[in-house]
Amino acid sequence: MPPVPKQVLLRYGREVARLRTEAELTQTALAHRVQSSKSQISDVERGKAPPSPALRKALDGTIGFGRLSRLWEDLTGSNRAPWLSEIATAIQEAEAIWEYQALALPSYLQVERYAHTLIRTALPWLSPDELAKSVEERVTRAKNFAESLRPLLWLVLDETLIHRRYGGVRVTKDQLTYLADLAESGRITLQIMPADHPGHPGNSGSFRVITMRDATELAYVESAEEGRILTSPTVVAQRRMLLGSLQGLAWEPETSLRAVREEVKRLVSD
């Protein structure tokens, strides 16, 4: 079994601590009830050690009443690769994100039909139930992002992306309208990188740099089969410099927003 991602342990541990406090139990008292030790409960709450299946079951039965089991499944879902769980948690708990995308919008900015099309075509072997669950998870993340003040997002899109027609004209129109509305409201900062620039610095593919709330930073690169979380300060700095190059060459936010709105108008008239 692969190791549990650190961000999963931290999120689960914080919820254990919250529920324990809500139940007015000390770590010692909780340890006694679940036949554990104070040091083990402390390690779990601080994300220092993964809870065993037996301990997770005992904690849920004592203070979770189903909530801790559902949280663990959401964070480590059996139908989701571990790297997806880890990056989804990191994004949710981030202070800021700088991102470049060349093929599709980030999952946390996708409307339902756009998400459905991308998942169905990329993973045609999913059952209808698995597809519905994946779409629901993605739509929930998008809703949470739109309704939150954090993380801040600086997004650079390759110009070719807004001309793609995932799901057809209507789906594309709805998705681009949603994107433009987020940019116009100030929830995100959007820039478009012109596809015909002779020195396009985004030729190595999509990536993001994430600043966590404790000021630590990580970089993330992803392919269809795997994702890589990079924590080396040197590598993170290199990705940040690359993002800076993209931002410097991309259209300014007002021009980028106007380009998206104009594309929506073309879709309406088609």
FENVEN-V57950 format. One record per pair of residues at least 12 apart in sequence whose C-alpha atoms are under 6 Angstrom apart, sorted by sequence separation. I is the first residue (numbers start at 1). J is the second residue. If there is no record, write none. Layout:
BEGIN
{{I & J} {I & J}}
END
This chain:
BEGIN
{{208 & 220} {218 & 230} {207 & 220} {218 & 231} {207 & 221} {219 & 236} {218 & 236} {116 & 135} {34 & 58} {112 & 139} {17 & 45} {13 & 44} {14 & 45} {13 & 45} {13 & 46} {108 & 141} {109 & 142} {159 & 192} {13 & 47} {108 & 142} {158 & 192} {159 & 193} {153 & 188} {154 & 189} {155 & 190} {156 & 191} {157 & 192} {158 & 193} {159 & 194} {156 & 192} {157 & 193} {159 & 195} {10 & 47} {9 & 47} {117 & 167} {95 & 150} {96 & 151} {98 & 153} {100 & 155} {95 & 151} {96 & 152} {97 & 153} {98 & 154} {99 & 155} {100 & 156} {101 & 157} {102 & 158} {94 & 151} {96 & 153} {100 & 157} {193 & 250} {103 & 161} {192 & 250} {192 & 251} {191 & 251} {191 & 252} {191 & 253} {190 & 253} {111 & 175} {192 & 256} {191 & 256} {7 & 86} {5 & 86} {173 & 264} {102 & 206} {101 & 206} {100 & 206} {100 & 207} {99 & 207} {99 & 208} {98 & 208} {98 & 209} {97 & 209} {97 & 210} {96 & 211} {95 & 211} {94 & 211} {95 & 212} {94 & 212} {95 & 213} {94 & 213} {83 & 227}}
END
